[in-house]
């Protein structure tokens, strides 16, 4: 059912913002993709960046070559230093919003380092209000780097069971991909994808090439490879209806995933 702008405005002026008819009218009208040809990459903090040269240099080369054919929004994870900060701050009984600010500072550091490595190729680091320059950078150099942590800071919604911020860099990168209406969301990690157990500790864990959010939850895997709020974000998303998790330490994987190949694990909304 398609509403005219006048009808929608009338509903907005007269009804509560949670009114069912108003929500339906608003839902029917919004479906514009801002950057439909771009792909969001999330470069893992602990899994890739914290490895230093060994993890990053080959990936940087692959990114430089890939951006000839692909428009890339590259988000950075936080990783080991954030975990260290979280452990200290949680021990001091500080709240989730403070931990979120601390974690964001580490993702910012990782974006800054990746930005220096890609600076000679003209690829900028953007953040905060600078996100408004994303379209220009994409048009000029086909890539930007951003810090993956969502900017909730003190307004982070705390998890029921912990002060660790539940929406971290997996979520931040996903939300950017969804808001810009991008064509794909690829998580670059250090495992081949999703397994039935933790492949680092469980030698019987078997690889899962494709799975839905509901299947992951049914198998108790919702906490295994992405921050679990991402699964709910994926289910309610309008543009990004699947995400791909790949091993960025295997040369060529990123290039193949960008070309649309089924590398790693694909997690679908339904």
PAZAPA-4460 file (N, C-alpha, C; in steps of 0.05 Angstrom, whole numbers, plus 32768, in hexadecimal, padded with zeros to 4 digits):
% residues 270
    n_x    n_y    n_z   ca_x   ca_y   ca_z    c_x    c_y    c_z   seq   type   mol
   8011   7FE8   8000   8000   8000   8000   8012   8019   8000     1      X     A
   800F   802A   7FED   8020   8041   7FEB   8012   805B   7FF3     2      X     A
   801D   8069   8007   8011   8081   8011   801E   8099   8003     3      X     A
   800E   80AE   7FFF   801A   80C7   7FF5   8028   80D5   800D     4      X     A
   803A   80E7   8006   8048   80F6   801B   8034   8105   802C     5      X     A
   801F   8110   8020   800B   811F   802F   7FFD   810D   8044     6      X     A
   7FF7   80F5   803B   7FEA   80E2   804E   7FFC   80DB   8065     7      X     A
   8016   80D6   805E   8029   80CF   8073   802D   80E6   8087     8      X     A
   802E   80FF   807C   8032   8116   808D   801A   811A   809F     9      X     A
   8003   8115   8095   7FEA   8117   80A5   7FEB   8104   80BD    10      X     A
   7FF3   80EB   80B6   7FF5   80D7   80CC   800A   80DF   80E0    11      X     A
   8021   80E9   80D7   8037   80F1   80E9   802E   8107   80FB    12      X     A
   801F   811A   80F1   8016   8131   8101   8001   8129   8116    13      X     A
   7FF1   8114   8110   7FDA   810E   8120   7FDD   80F7   8133    14      X     A
   7FEF   80E4   812C   7FF1   80CB   813B   800A   80CA   814D    15      X     A
   8009   80B7   815F   8022   80B0   816E   8036   80A4   815A    16      X     A
   804F   80A7   8160   8064   809D   814E   8066   807E   814F    17      X     A
   8057   8072   8162   8056   8055   8163   803B   804A   8158    18      X     A
   802B   805C   814D   8011   8053   8142   8014   803F   812B    19      X     A
   8005   802A   812B   8008   8015   8118   8004   801E   80FB    20      X     A
   7FF0   802E   80F6   7FEA   8038   80DB   8000   804B   80D1    21      X     A
   800A   805B   80E4   8020   806E   80DD   8039   805E   80D6    22      X     A
   803F   804A   80E6   8057   8039   80E1   8055   802B   80C6    23      X     A
   803E   8022   80BF   803A   8014   80A6   803E   8027   808E    24      X     A
   8033   803F   8091   8036   8054   807C   8053   805C   8078    25      X     A
   8062   805F   808F   807E   8066   808D   808E   8050   8080    26      X     A
   8088   8037   8088   8096   8020   807D   8092   801E   805F    27      X     A
   807A   8024   8056   8073   8021   803A   8082   8035   8029    28      X     A
   808B   804B   8035   8096   8061   8024   80B4   8060   8023    29      X     A
   80C2   8054   8036   80DF   8057   8037   80ED   803F   802B    30      X     A
   80FB   8043   8015   810A   802C   800A   8120   8037   7FF7    31      X     A
   812F   804B   8000   8143   8057   7FEF   815F   804E   7FF7    32      X     A
   816E   8044   7FE3   8189   803B   7FE9   819D   8051   7FE2    33      X     A
   81AC   805A   7FF6   81BE   8071   7FF2   81D7   806A   7FE2    34      X     A
   81E4   8053   7FEA   81FC   804A   7FDC   81F8   802D   7FD4    35      X     A
   81E7   8028   7FC0   81E0   800D   7FB9   81F6   7FFC   7FAC    36      X     A
   820B   8009   7FA3   8221   7FFA   7F96   8238   7FF5   7FA8    37      X     A
   8237   7FFE   7FC1   824D   7FFC   7FD3   824B   7FE2   7FE4    38      X     A
   8262   7FD8   7FED   8263   7FC1   7FFF   8271   7FCA   8019    39      X     A
   8266   7FC2   8030   8273   7FC7   8049   8284   7FAF   8051    40      X     A
   829E   7FB4   8057   82B0   7F9F   8061   82B5   7FA6   807E    41      X     A
   82B5   7F91   808F   82BE   7F95   80AA   82D8   7F86   80AE    42      X     A
   82ED   7F94   80B4   8307   7F87   80B8   8309   7F82   80D6    43      X     A
   830A   7F69   80DE   830A   7F61   80FA   8322   7F6E   8109    44      X     A
   831D   7F76   8122   8332   7F81   8133   8345   7F6B   813D    45      X     A
   833A   7F5A   814E   834A   7F44   8159   8353   7F31   8143    46      X     A
   8341   7F2B   8130   8346   7F16   811C   835A   7F1F   8107    47      X     A
   835A   7F38   8100   836C   7F41   80EA   837F   7F57   80F2    48      X     A
   8375   7F6E   80FB   8386   7F85   80FF   839B   7F80   8115    49      X     A
   8393   7F72   812A   83A6   7F6D   8140   83BD   7F5B   8139    50      X     A
   83BB   7F4E   8122   83D1   7F3D   8118   83E7   7F4E   810C    51      X     A
   83E2   7F68   8108   83F7   7F7A   80FD   83FC   7F73   80E0    52      X     A
   8416   7F74   80D8   841D   7F71   80BC   8412   7F58   80AF    53      X     A
   8415   7F42   80BE   840E   7F28   80B3   83F1   7F27   80AA    54      X     A
   83DF   7F33   80BA   83C3   7F33   80B4   83BB   7F49   80A0    55      X     A
   83C8   7F60   80A4   83BE   7F78   8096   83CA   7F7D   807A    56      X     A
   83E4   7F78   8077   83F1   7F80   805E   83E5   7F72   8045    57      X     A
   83E1   7F57   8047   83D5   7F4A   802F   83B8   7F54   802A    58      X     A
   83A9   7F5A   803F   838E   7F63   803D   838D   7F7F   8031    59      X     A
   83A0   7F90   8039   83A1   7FAB   802E   83A6   7FAA   8010    60      X     A
   83B8   7F98   8007   83BD   7F95   7FEA   83A3   7F8D   7FDC    61      X     A
   8395   7F7B   7FE9   837C   7F70   7FDC   8367   7F86   7FDB    62      X     A
   8365   7F97   7FF0   8352   7FAD   7FF0   8358   7FC1   7FDA    63      X     A
   8372   7FC8   7FD7   837B   7FDB   7FC3   8374   7FD1   7FA7    64      X     A
   8378   7FB8   7FA3   8371   7FAD   7F88   8353   7FAA   7F84    65      X     A
   8344   7FA3   7F99   8328   7F9F   7F97   8319   7FB9   7F92    66      X     A
   8323   7FCF   7F9C   8314   7FE8   7F99   8314   7FF3   7F7D    67      X     A
   8324   7FE7   7F6B   8322   7FEE   7F4F   8306   7FE7   7F44    68      X     A
   82FA   7FD1   7F4E   82E1   7FC7   7F44   82CA   7FC9   7F58    69      X     A
   82D0   7FD0   7F71   82BB   7FD0   7F85   82BC   7FE9   7F96    70      X     A
   82A5   7FF2   7F9F   82A3   8009   7FB1   82A2   7FFE   7FCE    71      X     A
   82B5   8006   7FDE   82B9   7FF9   7FF8   82B6   800D   800F    72      X     A
   82A6   8006   8023   82A6   8014   803D   82B2   8001   8051    73      X     A
   82CA   8008   805B   82DA   7FF5   806B   82D9   7FFD   8088    74      X     A
   82CC   7FEC   8098   82CA   7FF1   80B5   82DE   7FE1   80C5    75      X     A
   82E8   7FEC   80DB   82FC   7FDE   80EB   82F0   7FD4   8106    76      X     A
   82F9   7FBD   810E   82F2   7FB2   8128   8303   7FBE   813D    77      X     A
   82FE   7FB6   8156   830D   7FC1   816D   8322   7FAC   8177    78      X     A
   8319   7F94   817E   832C   7F7F   8183   8338   7F7E   819F    79      X     A
   8351   7F75   81A1   835D   7F6E   81BA   835F   7F85   81CE    80      X     A
   8366   7F9C   81C5   836A   7FB3   81D7   834F   7FBA   81E3    81      X     A
   8339   7FB8   81D4   831F   7FBE   81DF   8318   7FAA   81F5    82      X     A
   831F   7F90   81F0   8319   7F7C   8205   8327   7F82   821F    83      X     A
   8340   7F8B   821C   8350   7F93   8234   8342   7FAA   8242    84      X     A
   833A   7FBF   8233   832C   7FD5   823F   8312   7FCD   824C    85      X     A
   8302   7FBB   823E   82E9   7FB2   824A   82EE   7FA4   8264    86      X     A
   8303   7F94   8266   8308   7F85   827E   830E   7F98   8295    87      X     A
   831E   7FAC   8290   8325   7FC0   82A5   830C   7FCF   82AD    88      X     A
   82FD   7FDA   8299   82E6   7FEB   829F   82D0   7FDB   82AD    89      X     A
   82CC   7FC2   82A4   82B7   7FB1   82B1   82BF   7FAC   82CE    90      X     A
   82D9   7FA8   82D3   82E3   7FA3   82EE   82DF   7FBB   82FF    91      X     A
   82DE   7FD3   82F3   82D9   7FEC   8302   82BB   7FF2   8304    92      X     A
   82AB   7FDF   82FB   828D   7FE2   82FC   8283   7FF9   82EB    93      X     A
   8291   8000   82D6   8287   8015   82C4   8271   800A   82B2    94      X     A
   825F   801C   82A9   8248   8013   829A   824E   800E   827C    95      X     A
   823B   8001   826F   823E   7FF9   8253   8245   8011   8241    96      X     A
   8238   8028   8246   823D   8040   8235   8259   804A   8236    97      X     A
   8266   8048   824E   8282   8050   8250   8293   803B   8242    98      X     A
   828D   8022   8244   829C   800D   8236   829A   8011   8218    99      X     A
   8282   8019   820F   827E   801E   81F2   8291   8034   81E8   100      X     A
   8294   804A   81F8   82A6   805F   81F0   82C3   8055   81EF   101      X     A
   82CB   8045   8202   82E6   803A   8203   82EB   8028   81EB   102      X     A
   82D7   8017   81E5   82DA   8005   81CE   82DC   8015   81B4   103      X     A
   82CC   802A   81B2   82CD   803B   819A   82E8   8047   8195   104      X     A
   82F6   804E   81AB   8311   805A   81A7   8324   8047   819B   105      X     A
   8321   802D   81A0   8333   8019   8194   832C   8014   8177   106      X     A
   8313   8013   8170   830B   8010   8154   8315   8029   8145   107      X     A
   8314   8040   8151   831F   8059   8145   833D   8056   813F   108      X     A
   834C   804B   8152   8368   8047   814F   836E   8034   8137   109      X     A
   835E   801F   8135   8362   800C   811F   835B   8018   8104   110      X     A
   8346   8029   8104   833F   8038   80EB   8356   804A   80E3   111      X     A
   8362   8058   80F7   8378   806A   80F2   8390   805B   80E6   112      X     A
   8396   8043   80F1   83AD   8034   80E7   83A8   802A   80CB   113      X     A
   8390   801F   80C6   8389   8015   80AB   838A   802D   8098   114      X     A
   8381   8044   80A1   8380   805C   8091   839C   8064   8088   115      X     A
   83B0   8062   809A   83CB   8069   8093   83D6   8056   807E   116      X     A
   83CF   803C   8080   83D8   8029   806D   83CD   802E   8051   117      X     A
   83B4   8039   8050   83A7   803D   8036   83A8   805A   802D   118      X     A
   83B6   806B   803D   83B6   8088   8036   83C2   808E   801B   119      X     A
   83D7   8080   8014   83E4   8086   7FFA   83D3   807F   7FE2   120      X     A
   83BD   8070   7FE7   83AA   8069   7FD2   8392   807C   7FD3   121      X     A
   8394   8091   7FE4   837F   80A5   7FE5   8366   809D   7FF3   122      X     A
   8367   8087   8003   834F   807D   8011   834E   808A   802C   123      X     A
   8339   809A   8032   8338   80A9   804B   832A   809A   8061   124      X     A
   8330   80A2   807A   8321   8099   8091   830C   80AE   8097   125      X     A
   82F3   80A5   809A   82DD   80B7   809F   82D0   80B0   80BA   126      X     A
   82C5   80C3   80C7   82B8   80BE   80E1   82A5   80D4   80E9   127      X     A
   8293   80CE   80FA   8280   80E3   8104   8273   80F1   80EE   128      X     A
   8274   810C   80EF   8268   811C   80DA   8275   8117   80BF   129      X     A
   828E   810E   80BF   829C   8108   80A6   8290   80F2   8096   130      X     A
   827E   80E3   80A2   8270   80CE   8093   8260   80DB   807B   131      X     A
   825B   80F5   807E   824D   8102   8068   825E   8104   804F   132      X     A
   8279   80FF   8051   828A   8100   803A   828E   80E5   802D   133      X     A
   8281   80D0   8038   8283   80B6   802D   827D   80B5   800F   134      X     A
   8266   80C1   8006   8260   80C0   7FE9   8276   80CC   7FD7   135      X     A
   8282   80E2   7FE0   8297   80EE   7FD1   82AF   80DC   7FCF   136      X     A
   82B7   80D0   7FE5   82CF   80BE   7FE5   82C9   80A6   7FD4   137      X     A
   82B1   809B   7FD6   82AA   8084   7FC6   82AB   808B   7FA8   138      X     A
   82A1   80A2   7FA1   82A2   80AB   7F85   82BE   80AF   7F7B   139      X     A
   82D0   80B9   7F8D   82EB   80C1   7F84   82FE   80A9   7F86   140      X     A
   82FE   809B   7F9C   8313   8086   7FA0   8307   806A   7FA6   141      X     A
   82ED   8068   7FA5   82DF   804E   7FA7   82E2   8041   7FC3   142      X     A
   82EB   804F   7FD7   82EE   8043   7FF1   82F0   8058   8008   143      X     A
   82E6   8051   801F   82EA   8060   8038   82EF   804D   804E   144      X     A
   82FB   8057   8064   82FF   8047   807C   82F0   8055   8092   145      X     A
   82E2   8045   80A3   82D5   8051   80BA   82D9   803F   80D2   146      X     A
   82D5   804B   80EA   82D8   803C   8103   82BD   802D   8107   147      X     A
   82BF   8013   810C   82A7   8002   810B   8294   8005   8122   148      X     A
   829C   8011   8138   828B   8012   8150   8274   8026   814B   149      X     A
   825B   801E   8151   8245   8030   814D   8247   8047   8162   150      X     A
   823E   805F   815B   8243   8076   816C   822F   807A   8184   151      X     A
   8228   8064   8190   8214   8066   81A6   8220   8072   81BF   152      X     A
   823A   806C   81C4   8248   8077   81DB   8238   8072   81F5   153      X     A
   8232   8088   8204   8224   8085   821D   8207   807B   8219   154      X     A
   81FE   807D   8200   81E2   8074   81FB   81E1   8057   81F1   155      X     A
   81F6   8049   81F5   81F6   802C   81EE   81E1   801E   81FE   156      X     A
   81D1   800E   81F1   81BC   7FFE   81FF   81CA   7FE7   820D   157      X     A
   81CA   7FE6   8227   81D9   7FD0   8235   81CC   7FB5   8230   158      X     A
   81DD   7FA0   8230   81D2   7F85   822F   81C8   7F7E   824A   159      X     A
   81B4   7F6C   824B   81A8   7F64   8265   81BD   7F57   8278   160      X     A
   81D0   7F48   826C   81E1   7F37   827D   81FD   7F41   8281   161      X     A
   8204   7F59   8276   8220   7F60   8277   8224   7F7E   8271   162      X     A
   823B   7F89   827A   8241   7FA5   8273   8251   7FA7   8259   163      X     A
   8258   7F90   824D   8265   7F91   8233   8251   7F9C   821E   164      X     A
   8259   7FB1   820F   8246   7FBC   81FC   823D   7FA7   81E7   165      X     A
   8223   7FA3   81E4   8219   7F8E   81D2   821C   7F96   81B4   166      X     A
   8219   7FB0   81AF   821C   7FB9   8193   8238   7FC4   818F   167      X     A
   8249   7FB3   8183   8265   7FBB   817F   826A   7FBE   8161   168      X     A
   8282   7FB7   8158   8289   7FBE   813D   827C   7FAD   8127   169      X     A
   8274   7F94   812E   8264   7F84   811A   824A   7F93   8115   170      X     A
   823E   7F9C   812B   8224   7FAA   8128   8227   7FC5   811A   171      X     A
   823C   7FD4   8122   8241   7FEE   8116   8244   7FED   80F8   172      X     A
   8253   7FD9   80EE   8257   7FD6   80D2   823E   7FCD   80C4   173      X     A
   822F   7FBB   80D1   8215   7FB2   80C5   8202   7FCA   80C2   174      X     A
   8200   7FDA   80D7   81EC   7FF0   80D6   81F3   8004   80C0   175      X     A
   820D   8009   80BC   8216   801B   80A7   820D   8010   808B   176      X     A
   8212   7FF6   8088   820B   7FE9   806E   81ED   7FEB   806A   177      X     A
   81DD   7FE7   807F   81C0   7FE8   807C   81B6   8005   8077   178      X     A
   81C1   8018   8086   81B7   8033   8083   81BE   803F   8067   179      X     A
   81D6   8038   805D   81DD   8041   8042   81D1   8030   802C   180      X     A
   81C3   801B   8033   81B6   800A   801F   81CB   7FFC   800D   181      X     A
   81E1   7FF4   8019   81F7   7FE8   800A   81EF   7FCD   7FFF   182      X     A
   8200   7FC2   7FED   81F8   7FA9   7FE0   8202   7F91   7FEF   183      X     A
   8216   7F94   8000   8220   7F7C   800E   822F   7F84   8028   184      X     A
   822F   7F71   803B   823E   7F75   8054   824F   7F5C   8058   185      X     A
   826A   7F61   8058   827D   7F4B   805A   828E   7F4F   8073   186      X     A
   828E   7F3B   8085   829F   7F3B   809D   82B8   7F2C   8097   187      X     A
   82CF   7F3A   809A   82E9   7F2E   8095   82F5   7F26   80B0   188      X     A
   82F6   7F0B   80B4   8300   7F01   80CE   8317   7EED   80C9   189      X     A
   831E   7EDD   80DE   8335   7ECB   80DB   832D   7EAE   80DC   190      X     A
   8313   7EA8   80D8   830A   7E8D   80D5   82FB   7E8B   80BB   191      X     A
   82F8   7E73   80B0   82EC   7E70   8096   82CE   7E77   8096   192      X     A
   82C3   7E7A   80AD   82A6   7E82   80B0   829B   7E76   80C9   193      X     A
   8282   7E6E   80C8   8274   7E64   80E0   8278   7E45   80E2   194      X     A
   827D   7E3C   80FB   827F   7E20   8100   826B   7E18   8115   195      X     A
   8267   7DFE   8119   8254   7DF4   812D   8260   7DF9   8149   196      X     A
   8279   7DFD   814B   8286   7E04   8165   829C   7E18   815F   197      X     A
   82AC   7E1E   8174   82C2   7E31   8170   82DA   7E22   8163   198      X     A
   82E0   7E28   814A   82F5   7E19   813C   8311   7E1C   8149   199      X     A
   8314   7E31   815A   832E   7E35   8167   8332   7E21   817E   200      X     A
   831C   7E17   8189   831E   7E06   81A1   8311   7DEB   819D   201      X     A
   82FF   7DE8   818A   82F0   7DCF   8186   82F7   7DC2   816C   202      X     A
   8307   7DAC   816E   8311   7DA0   8155   82FB   7D91   8146   203      X     A
   82E4   7D8D   8152   82CE   7D80   8145   82BA   7D93   8137   204      X     A
   82C0   7DAD   813A   82AE   7DC1   812F   82AD   7DBE   8110   205      X     A
   8295   7DBF   8105   8292   7DBD   80E8   8289   7DD7   80DC   206      X     A
   8291   7DDC   80C4   828C   7DF5   80B5   8270   7DF6   80AB   207      X     A
   8264   7E0E   80AD   8248   7E13   80A4   8249   7E28   808D   208      X     A
   8245   7E20   8074   8247   7E34   805E   8230   7E48   805C   209      X     A
   8218   7E3F   8064   8201   7E51   8062   81ED   7E4A   8078   210      X     A
   81E1   7E5F   8084   81CF   7E5B   809B   81BE   7E73   809E   211      X     A
   81A5   7E70   80A9   8194   7E87   80AE   8197   7E8F   80CB   212      X     A
   818E   7EA7   80D2   818F   7EB0   80EE   817F   7E9D   8100   213      X     A
   8167   7E95   80F7   8157   7E83   8108   8165   7E68   810D   214      X     A
   8172   7E5E   80F8   8181   7E45   80FB   8198   7E48   810E   215      X     A
   81A6   7E5F   810C   81BC   7E64   811F   81B2   7E64   813C   216      X     A
   819B   7E72   8140   8191   7E73   815B   8188   7E57   8165   217      X     A
   817B   7E48   8153   8172   7E2D   815B   8189   7E1B   8162   218      X     A
   81A0   7E1F   8155   81B8   7E0F   815B   81C9   7E1B   8170   219      X     A
   81C0   7E31   817C   81D0   7E3D   8192   81E9   7E4B   8188   220      X     A
   81EA   7E53   816F   8202   7E5F   8164   8201   7E7D   8162   221      X     A
   81EC   7E89   816F   81E8   7EA6   816B   81FF   7EB7   8177   222      X     A
   820F   7EAB   8188   8224   7EBA   8195   8240   7EB2   818A   223      X     A
   8241   7EA5   8173   825A   7E98   816C   826C   7EA7   8159   224      X     A
   8261   7EB7   8146   8273   7EC3   8132   826F   7EE1   812F   225      X     A
   8256   7EEA   8132   8251   7F07   8132   8244   7F0F   814D   226      X     A
   8246   7F28   8154   8238   7F31   816C   821A   7F2A   8169   227      X     A
   820E   7F1D   817D   81F3   7F13   8177   81DE   7F28   8171   228      X     A
   81E0   7F41   817A   81CB   7F54   8171   81CB   7F58   8153   229      X     A
   81E1   7F52   8146   81E2   7F55   8129   81CE   7F43   811B   230      X     A
   81C9   7F2B   8128   81B6   7F19   811C   819A   7F25   811C   231      X     A
   8193   7F33   8131   8178   7F40   8132   8177   7F58   811F   232      X     A
   818E   7F66   811D   818F   7F7C   810A   818B   7F72   80EE   233      X     A
   8197   7F5B   80E8   8195   7F4F   80CD   8178   7F47   80C7   234      X     A
   816B   7F3B   80DC   814F   7F33   80D7   813C   7F4A   80D2   235      X     A
   8142   7F61   80DE   812F   7F78   80DA   8139   7F8B   80C4   236      X     A
   814F   7F84   80B7   815A   7F96   80A2   814A   7F95   8089   237      X     A
   814C   7FAB   807A   813D   7FAE   8061   814E   7FA9   8049   238      X     A
   8168   7FB1   804A   8179   7FAF   8033   818D   7F98   8035   239      X     A
   819A   7F96   804C   81AE   7F81   8050   81A0   7F68   805B   240      X     A
   819B   7F55   804A   818C   7F3D   8052   819E   7F25   8057   241      X     A
   81B8   7F29   8052   81CB   7F13   8059   81E6   7F20   805D   242      X     A
   81F7   7F12   806D   8212   7F1C   8071   8225   7F04   806B   243      X     A
   823E   7F0A   8064   8251   7EF6   805D   8269   7EF8   8070   244      X     A
   8272   7EE2   807B   8289   7EE2   808D   829F   7ED2   8080   245      X     A
   82B6   7EDF   807C   82CC   7ED2   806D   82E6   7ED3   807D   246      X     A
   82F8   7EC2   8075   8313   7EC2   8081   8325   7ED4   8071   247      X     A
   832B   7EEB   807C   833C   7EFF   806E   8359   7EF8   806E   248      X     A
   8361   7EE3   807C   837D   7EDB   807D   8384   7EC9   8066   249      X     A
   836F   7EC0   8057   8374   7EAF   803F   8374   7EC2   8027   250      X     A
   838B   7EC4   8019   838D   7ED7   8003   8378   7ED1   7FED   251      X     A
   836B   7EE5   7FE3   8358   7EE2   7FCE   833B   7EDF   7FD7   252      X     A
   8337   7ED9   7FF1   831C   7ED5   7FFB   830B   7EEF   7FF9   253      X     A
   8317   7F05   8000   8308   7F1E   7FFF   8300   7F25   7FE2   254      X     A
   8313   7F22   7FD0   830E   7F27   7FB3   82F7   7F15   7FA9   255      X     A
   82F8   7EFC   7FB1   82E3   7EE9   7FA8   82C8   7EF0   7FB4   256      X     A
   82C7   7EF8   7FCD   82AE   7EFF   7FDA   82A2   7F18   7FCD   257      X     A
   82B3   7F2C   7FC7   82AA   7F44   7FBA   829F   7F3E   7F9E   258      X     A
   82AA   7F2A   7F91   82A0   7F22   7F76   8286   7F12   7F78   259      X     A
   827C   7F0E   7F90   8262   7F01   7F93   8264   7EE3   7F98   260      X     A
   827D   7ED9   7F9B   8281   7EBC   7FA0   8278   7EB5   7FBD   261      X     A
   826F   7E9D   7FC0   8268   7E93   7FDB   8281   7E89   7FE8   262      X     A
   8290   7E9B   7FF4   82A7   7E94   8005   829E   7E96   8022   263      X     A
   82A8   7E85   8033   82A1   7E87   804F   8284   7E80   8055   264      X     A
   8279   7E8D   8069   825D   7E87   8072   824B   7E9E   806A   265      X     A
   8234   7E98   8060   821F   7EAC   805B   8209   7EA8   806F   266      X     A
   8202   7EBD   807E   81ED   7EBC   8092   81D5   7ECC   8086   267      X     A
   81BE   7EC0   8084   81A7   7ECD   8077   8192   7ED5   808C   268      X     A
   8183   7EEA   8085   816F   7EF4   8098   8158   7EE0   809C   269      X     A
   8151   7ED2   8086   813B   7EBF   8089   8141   7EA5   807B   270      X     A
***
